[in-house]
Amino acid sequence: MIRVLKRAYTKFNPEFLKPVSSGATTSQGGSTAASQDEVLHFTELAPSWWDVSGPQRILHKMNLARMDFIQKTLREQFKAGPDTYVPGFNYKEHLPARVSTAIEQELDQDVRSQLQKHKYRVLDIGCGGGILTESLARMPFVSKVDGVDLTPECIEVARGHAEKDPLVKNKLNYQLVPLEDVTENYDLVTCMEMLEHVDQPSEILRHAWNRLNRGGVLFLSTINRDPISWFTTIFVAERVIKVVPSGTHHLSKYINSEEIEQWFKDECAGQYQVLDCKGTMYVPLKGWAIHECSGIGNYIMAVKKL
């Protein structure tokens, strides 16, 4: 086990996200594709994707923190005052109606009107069964969400679940295509818990950035490549408490947050702004918490295209 950790772990590797050579492909036939093993793994998970008590329950909990981060980032872009309270994504479910109504009334009206006015078009890369995709479609400031994935069974599950909700099904479009085949541009692009499952993360970043409109925001989340990440996400989560299916993660595919930032410096000099980068961690019996240590364990980042 020690030998495995030593082979997989390096504090910082500037070559980790280097561009692939022209024409390079994976077993799925494209530079942005996942390996066959990864596709098979998520094929097995597809039937339980929307079971909030099943193998994907930790992803459902994580989705609340992701949506909090996305909404907070967008509201801050419209210069919400320092005293403006930004409620969590699921605050209405946990508060009495009179309290949640009061919160709505206290929100900065200018910020809300600006968000509603924009009507963002969103691309969700590696959408899986659509947990994040559907949440984005429910936002009043989103007009359309395209979700792309390479696992047919996941796309089928996502489409089937969307059909059950008439409020979002017309805003959702799921496609079984590699990212390089996406030709439209978007106001928001999300790439959550996906980079650690592909063979060429630099290609995912490059294509995702190319699909983003100027002034748009790329949201991404993945995992730092460090011993703490191995202990929490693989040893504890997969092997001890088993809240994550075994084989979901591989330490060698984890990407340090500083490597992501270095990629933007090298590839997008002067044309990007890191709006925020936060660490995230799973707290048993509570859910996911966001903290300031983005260089340890899981993290989430927002990058604006200038």
Sequence and secondary structure as in RCSB ss.txt:
>XXXX:A:sequence
MIRVLKRAYTKFNPEFLKPVSSGATTSQGGSTAASQDEVLHFTELAPSWWDVSGPQRILHKMNLARMDFIQKTLR
EQFKAGPDTYVPGFNYKEHLPARVSTAIEQELDQDVRSQLQKHKYRVLDIGCGGGILTESLARMPFVSKVDGVDL
TPECIEVARGHAEKDPLVKNKLNYQLVPLEDVTENYDLVTCMEMLEHVDQPSEILRHAWNRLNRGGVLFLSTINR
DPISWFTTIFVAERVIKVVPSGTHHLSKYINSEEIEQWFKDECAGQYQVLDCKGTMYVPLKGWAIHECSGIGNYI
MAVKKL
>XXXX:A:secstr
 HHHHHHH  S  TTTT    TT   TTSSTT B HHHHHHHHHHGGGTT TTSTTHHHHHHHHHHHHHHHHHHH
HHTT  TT     TTHHHHS HHHHHHHHHHS HHHHHHHHHH EEEEEET TTSHHHHHHHTSTTEEEEEEE S
 HHHHHHHHHHHTT TTTGGGEEEE   GGG    EEEEEEES GGGBS HHHHHHHHHHTEEEEEEEEEEEE  
SHHHIIIIIIIIIIIS  S TTS  GGG   HHHHHHHHHHHSTTSEEEEEEEEEEEETTTEEEEES TTSSEEE
EEEEE 
